[in-house]
Amino acid sequence: MIKLLSFLLLLASASWGVSAEVGPGANLRIVNANIAPDGFPRDTVLADGVFPGPLIRGNKVLTLNVMDELTDSSMATSIHWHGFFQQHTNYADGPAFVTQCPIVPKHSFMYDFKSLNQAEPVLRWPSGPLVVYDREDPHGHLYDVDNESTIITLADWYASLFRHPSSILINGKGRYAGGPEVDFAVINVNQGKRYRFRLVSISCDPNFTFSIDGHNMTVIEADGISTQPLLVDSIQIFAGQRYSFLKADQPSDNYWIRSLPQGGSYTDFTNLAVLHYDDAPEADPTVDPTTNIPKSSLPLIENNLHGPTGFTVNGVSFEPPSVPVLLQILNGTQKASDLLPAGSVYGLEANKSVEITIPAFAIAGPHPIHLHGHAFHVVRSAGNTSYNFDDPVIRDVVSIGTGPTDNVTIRFFTDNPGPWFLHCHIDWHLNAYVGSVSSSSPC
């Protein structure tokens, strides 16, 4: 009788640093190995002989040859690429006896598929993450570092086949109650840099409550799909789920990273890792994690997570028209209300002074607003409630701020006829259609 080992590769928005990375074309060897991530040795089945498995760095096309090199001839395997939708490549989805026969020892199977219409997926398999990085990530301006060192994997580990895990592993390291003092996993950060962490649950069973002492986190992605930024101080993550969050903005020190399984505790320094700032001592945090347990006041609540939305100007997203605005005008369209895109073109009379007020928009801000064809007077700046009508700065890009009372005000003279683009100058937001067109008539 064949014993089936189904590997689940999790597509999560992640970057991490436990094992060497491979891909997007690679051989993955499924092998037997004896390892002791919590100090207790046990036989395992691993990808490329390591746990967690190697980070697979993908792109729009992936070619992964899975080779079954197990020594037990009764074992067979397959890999499900969790998070990939497998459009037009259903045969590569992986579940044995659903889309393929299992791979038996001394044989291999080539998974050849594309990441279609999926920006930045991160997968999870019991072995590790697969990341397809998005060069046009709408949150790309919010962080400086996003690589294999910022992936965080959470796993349950079993010394036997009992249902209850003997230990919890963070990036492949952990301790069990009464066991040896295995070194904690350490995630290194530099003070002043902005980090995107990719959190991946490769759990078989329990969910975890993840937190970092002294830190809030801004969630920007769930299961490979961007979300609107949400500030939290803890994340409950279930088996197979993935999140991306931002932050590493506290004074240089060492802080406990916590991954508490349901019903678990921090007895004997279990369920922990360390966030280490570069100029802090290379040591464990001085706080006793078993007695000084922070209480969450901003837990992640799924109902508070919202999917990405297009930005709007006066309630309208700028959708590029099939015919350029200038060509529409040259072809005889007279009224701004008749020009496309509808609702995004404003008609202005020639040789007039025009004032525009722009209240702050905090999400993914502050936003630098740029007007083509003109310089403008900034008569009210972000962070200021007063107006300067005497000698304001004259420029063509202005930050609209993030404060609740910000109401940036600009003035310019319509002495340059034509359609001129007014838009946010963050590239990702331009792609998200944050803009409008002002069309000033000829003299």
C-alpha positions in Angstrom: 0.0 0.0 0.0 1.3 3.4 -1.0 1.5 6.0 1.8 0.8 9.5 0.3 2.7 12.6 1.4 0.9 15.7 0.1 3.1 18.8 0.3 1.3 22.1 0.3 3.4 25.0 -1.1 2.0 28.2 0.2 1.8 31.2 -1.9 2.0 34.1 0.5 3.3 37.6 0.2 6.5 36.8 1.8 10.3 37.2 1.9 12.3 35.2 4.4 15.7 34.0 5.4 16.1 30.5 6.7 17.3 28.4 3.7 18.8 29.3 0.4 16.4 30.4 -2.3 15.7 28.7 -5.7 13.6 29.4 -8.7 11.8 30.3 -10.8 13.1 27.2 -12.5 14.5 24.6 -10.2 14.7 20.9 -9.2 13.1 20.2 -5.8 14.3 17.0 -4.2 11.9 15.3 -1.8 14.2 13.4 0.6 14.4 11.7 4.0 16.3 13.4 6.8 16.7 13.4 10.5 16.6 16.9 12.0 16.1 18.5 15.5 14.7 22.0 15.1 13.6 22.0 18.8 16.5 19.9 20.1 14.7 16.5 19.7 15.8 14.5 16.7 13.2 12.9 14.5 12.8 11.4 11.0 11.2 13.7 8.5 10.4 14.1 4.8 11.8 17.4 3.5 12.2 19.4 0.3 15.9 19.8 -0.5 16.8 18.4 2.9 15.9 21.6 4.9 13.1 22.8 7.1 11.6 25.2 6.4 12.1 24.5 2.7 14.0 26.8 0.4 12.4 30.0 -0.6 11.2 29.7 -4.2 11.5 33.1 -5.9 9.0 33.1 -8.7 8.1 35.3 -11.6 5.3 35.1 -14.2 6.4 31.6 -15.3 7.5 28.9 -13.0 9.1 25.5 -13.9 9.6 23.3 -10.9 10.7 19.7 -11.3 9.7 17.7 -8.2 11.9 14.6 -7.7 10.8 11.9 -5.3 14.1 10.6 -3.8 12.5 8.9 -0.7 14.0 5.7 0.5 10.7 4.1 1.5 9.3 2.6 -1.7 5.8 2.7 -0.2 5.8 6.5 0.0 4.5 8.8 -2.8 4.1 12.5 -2.9 2.8 15.6 -4.7 2.9 19.4 -4.2 0.0 21.8 -4.2 1.1 25.4 -4.9 -1.2 27.0 -2.4 -2.3 30.4 -3.5 -1.8 30.0 -7.3 -5.1 29.8 -9.2 -3.6 27.7 -12.0 -5.6 29.3 -14.8 -5.3 27.1 -17.8 -2.9 24.8 -15.9 -5.2 22.8 -13.7 -2.9 19.7 -14.1 -0.3 21.6 -12.1 -2.4 22.2 -9.0 -1.0 19.2 -7.2 -3.5 17.3 -5.1 -3.0 13.6 -5.6 -5.8 11.7 -7.2 -7.6 15.0 -8.0 -5.5 16.5 -10.7 -2.6 14.0 -10.9 -1.2 10.7 -9.8 1.2 10.9 -6.9 4.9 10.9 -7.6 6.4 7.6 -6.6 10.1 7.1 -5.5 12.7 7.5 -8.2 10.3 9.4 -10.4 9.6 13.1 -10.9 6.9 15.4 -12.1 7.4 18.8 -13.9 5.1 21.6 -12.6 5.0 24.2 -15.3 2.6 27.1 -14.7 2.1 30.8 -14.8 1.2 33.4 -12.3 -1.6 35.0 -14.2 -3.3 38.2 -12.9 -1.8 37.5 -9.5 0.3 40.3 -8.1 2.8 39.2 -5.5 1.4 35.9 -4.4 3.1 34.1 -1.5 2.5 30.4 -1.1 2.8 28.1 1.7 3.7 24.5 1.4 4.6 22.4 4.5 8.1 23.0 3.4 8.1 26.8 2.9 7.2 29.9 0.9 7.1 30.8 -2.8 7.1 34.5 -3.6 6.3 36.3 -6.8 7.4 39.8 -6.3 5.3 42.6 -7.8 7.3 45.4 -9.4 4.2 47.5 -9.4 3.2 46.9 -5.8 0.8 49.7 -4.8 2.4 49.7 -1.3 5.9 49.7 -2.7 6.6 53.3 -1.5 5.9 52.3 2.1 8.9 50.1 2.7 12.6 49.9 1.9 13.4 46.2 2.6 11.5 43.2 1.2 13.6 40.2 0.7 14.3 36.7 2.0 15.4 38.1 5.4 11.9 39.5 6.2 9.9 36.2 5.7 8.6 34.8 9.0 7.3 31.2 9.0 5.2 29.7 11.8 4.9 26.0 12.2 3.8 23.3 14.6 6.3 20.5 15.2 5.5 17.0 16.5 7.8 14.5 18.2 5.2 11.8 17.7 1.9 11.4 15.9 -0.1 12.7 18.8 -2.5 15.5 17.9 -0.9 18.1 20.2 2.3 19.6 18.9 5.5 19.3 21.0 6.8 22.7 20.0 6.1 25.7 17.8 8.8 26.8 15.4 9.4 30.3 14.1 11.6 30.3 11.0 12.5 26.7 11.8 13.6 27.1 15.4 11.8 26.5 18.7 11.8 24.9 22.1 9.6 22.4 23.9 8.8 22.5 27.6 11.6 20.8 29.6 13.8 20.5 26.5 17.2 22.0 25.6 17.7 25.7 25.2 17.8 25.8 21.4 18.8 29.2 20.0 15.9 31.4 19.1 15.4 32.5 15.5 16.6 36.0 15.1 15.3 38.6 12.7 17.7 41.5 12.1 16.6 45.0 11.3 18.4 48.4 10.9 17.1 51.4 12.8 15.6 53.9 10.4 14.8 51.5 7.6 11.2 50.5 6.7 10.5 46.8 6.4 7.8 44.6 4.8 7.5 41.4 6.7 5.7 38.5 5.2 4.1 36.2 7.7 3.3 32.7 6.6 1.6 29.9 8.6 2.8 26.5 7.5 0.9 25.0 10.4 -0.7 21.5 10.2 -3.3 22.3 12.9 -3.2 25.2 15.4 -3.8 28.9 14.7 -1.4 31.4 16.2 -1.6 34.8 17.7 1.4 36.6 16.4 2.9 39.8 17.9 6.1 41.7 18.5 6.6 43.2 21.9 6.5 47.0 21.8 5.5 47.2 18.1 2.3 47.9 16.2 2.0 46.5 12.7 0.4 47.9 9.6 -1.2 45.0 7.6 -1.1 45.6 3.9 -1.8 42.2 2.4 -3.8 39.1 3.1 -3.2 35.8 1.2 -1.3 37.5 -1.6 -3.9 40.3 -2.2 -3.2 43.9 -1.2 -5.4 45.4 1.4 -6.0 48.9 2.6 -3.4 49.6 5.4 -4.7 48.5 8.8 -2.9 49.2 12.1 -2.9 46.3 14.6 -0.8 45.0 17.5 -1.5 41.3 17.1 -2.5 39.0 14.2 -4.4 35.8 14.6 -3.3 33.6 11.7 -4.8 30.2 10.7 -3.2 27.3 8.9 -2.4 28.3 5.3 -2.9 32.0 5.7 -0.5 34.7 4.9 -0.1 38.4 5.8 2.3 41.2 5.1 2.8 43.9 7.6 5.1 46.9 8.0 7.1 48.2 11.0 10.4 48.1 12.8 10.3 51.6 14.2 11.1 51.3 17.9 14.3 52.3 19.8 17.2 49.9 19.1 16.9 46.9 21.4 16.0 43.3 21.4 12.2 42.4 21.4 10.3 39.2 21.8 8.5 37.9 18.8 5.6 35.8 19.9 3.6 33.0 18.2 1.1 31.7 20.7 -0.9 28.7 19.5 -4.5 28.4 20.7 -4.4 27.1 24.2 -0.6 27.6 24.5 1.7 29.5 26.9 5.2 30.8 27.1 6.3 28.2 29.7 10.0 27.4 29.5 10.5 30.2 26.9 8.5 28.4 24.2 6.8 30.0 21.2 9.3 32.8 20.9 11.9 34.4 18.5 13.8 37.7 18.7 13.6 40.9 16.7 17.1 42.4 16.9 18.0 45.9 16.0 21.5 46.2 14.5 23.1 48.4 17.1 21.6 46.5 20.1 23.6 43.9 22.0 23.5 40.4 20.5 21.4 38.9 23.3 18.0 37.8 24.2 15.5 40.5 25.4 15.9 41.3 29.0 12.1 41.1 29.6 10.9 37.8 31.0 8.4 36.7 28.3 6.6 34.3 30.6 5.4 36.9 33.1 5.5 40.2 31.1 2.9 39.3 28.5 1.6 42.4 26.6 -2.2 42.6 26.3 -3.5 43.3 22.8 -5.6 46.4 22.4 -5.6 46.4 18.5 -6.1 42.8 17.4 -6.5 42.1 13.7 -10.3 41.7 13.1 -11.0 40.4 9.6 -14.0 42.6 9.2 -11.7 45.6 9.6 -9.6 44.5 6.6 -10.7 46.0 3.3 -9.7 45.2 -0.2 -7.8 47.6 -2.4 -9.8 50.4 -3.9 -9.0 52.8 -6.7 -8.2 56.3 -5.6 -10.7 59.0 -6.7 -10.8 62.7 -7.3 -14.2 64.2 -6.3 -15.5 60.6 -6.3 -14.2 59.7 -9.7 -11.3 57.4 -10.7 -9.3 58.5 -13.7 -9.7 55.8 -16.3 -7.5 56.4 -19.4 -9.8 57.2 -22.4 -9.5 55.3 -25.7 -8.8 58.6 -27.4 -6.4 61.2 -25.8 -8.1 64.3 -24.4 -6.2 66.6 -26.7 -7.2 64.7 -29.7 -10.8 64.8 -28.6 -10.6 68.6 -28.4 -8.9 68.9 -31.8 -11.6 66.7 -33.3 -14.2 69.3 -32.2 -15.5 68.4 -28.7 -16.3 71.7 -27.1 -17.6 71.1 -23.6 -15.5 69.6 -20.8 -18.6 67.6 -19.8 -18.5 65.9 -23.2 -14.8 64.9 -22.9 -13.7 61.5 -21.8 -13.0 60.2 -19.2 -16.3 61.3 -17.9 -16.1 63.2 -14.6 -12.4 63.7 -14.8 -12.1 66.7 -17.1 -12.7 70.2 -15.7 -13.2 73.1 -18.0 -11.4 76.3 -17.0 -11.7 79.8 -18.6 -8.6 81.2 -20.1 -6.5 83.9 -18.3 -8.2 83.5 -15.0 -6.8 82.8 -11.5 -7.9 79.4 -10.3 -7.9 78.2 -6.7 -7.9 74.4 -5.8 -8.2 73.1 -2.3 -7.1 69.5 -1.6 -7.9 68.0 1.8 -5.4 65.4 3.2 -5.9 61.7 2.3 -4.0 59.7 4.9 -4.2 56.2 3.3 -0.9 55.5 1.6 0.0 59.1 2.1 1.2 61.8 2.2 0.5 62.3 -1.5 2.6 64.6 -3.7 0.2 66.3 -6.1 1.7 67.5 -9.5 0.1 69.9 -12.0 1.3 69.7 -15.6 1.7 72.9 -17.7 1.8 75.3 -14.8 3.6 76.4 -11.6 1.2 77.2 -8.7 1.3 79.4 -5.6 1.0 77.3 -2.4 -1.1 79.6 -0.3 -1.8 77.0 2.4 0.7 74.2 3.1 0.2 70.8 4.8 0.6 71.0 8.6 -0.5 74.7 8.6 -3.8 76.3 9.1 -2.8 79.8 8.0 -2.8 81.3 4.5 0.0 83.2 2.8 -1.3 85.5 0.1 1.7 87.8 0.1 4.8 85.7 -1.0 3.9 82.0 -1.1 6.3 79.4 -2.6 5.7 78.8 -6.3 6.2 75.2 -7.4 4.5 72.4 -9.4 4.5 69.5 -6.8 3.0 69.8 -3.3 2.4 67.4 -0.5 -1.2 67.3 0.7 -0.3 66.0 4.1 -2.0 63.4 6.3 -3.4 65.5 9.2 -7.1 65.7 9.9 -7.1 69.5 9.5 -4.8 69.7 6.4 -6.4 71.5 3.5 -3.7 72.4 1.0 -4.7 75.3 -1.2 -3.0 76.3 -4.5 -3.6 79.0 -7.0 -2.4 79.2 -10.7 -3.2 81.3 -13.8 -4.7 79.7 -16.8 -2.3 81.2 -19.4 -1.3 78.0 -21.1 -4.2 76.5 -23.2 -4.7 72.8 -23.4 -5.6 69.7 -21.3 -3.2 69.5 -18.3 -2.9 66.5 -16.0 -3.3 66.9 -12.2 -2.2 63.7 -10.4 -0.5 62.1 -7.5 3.2 61.6 -8.4 3.7 58.3 -6.6 4.0 56.0 -9.5 1.9 53.2 -8.0 -1.0 55.7 -7.4 -0.7 57.0 -10.9 -1.3 53.5 -12.1 -4.3 53.4 -9.7 -5.7 56.3 -11.6 -5.3 59.1 -9.0 -5.8 62.1 -11.3 -7.9 64.5 -13.3 -7.5 66.8 -16.3 -7.9 70.6 -16.3 -8.7 71.9 -19.7 -8.2 75.6 -20.2 -9.7 77.2 -23.3 -7.6 79.2 -25.8 -7.7 83.0 -25.6 
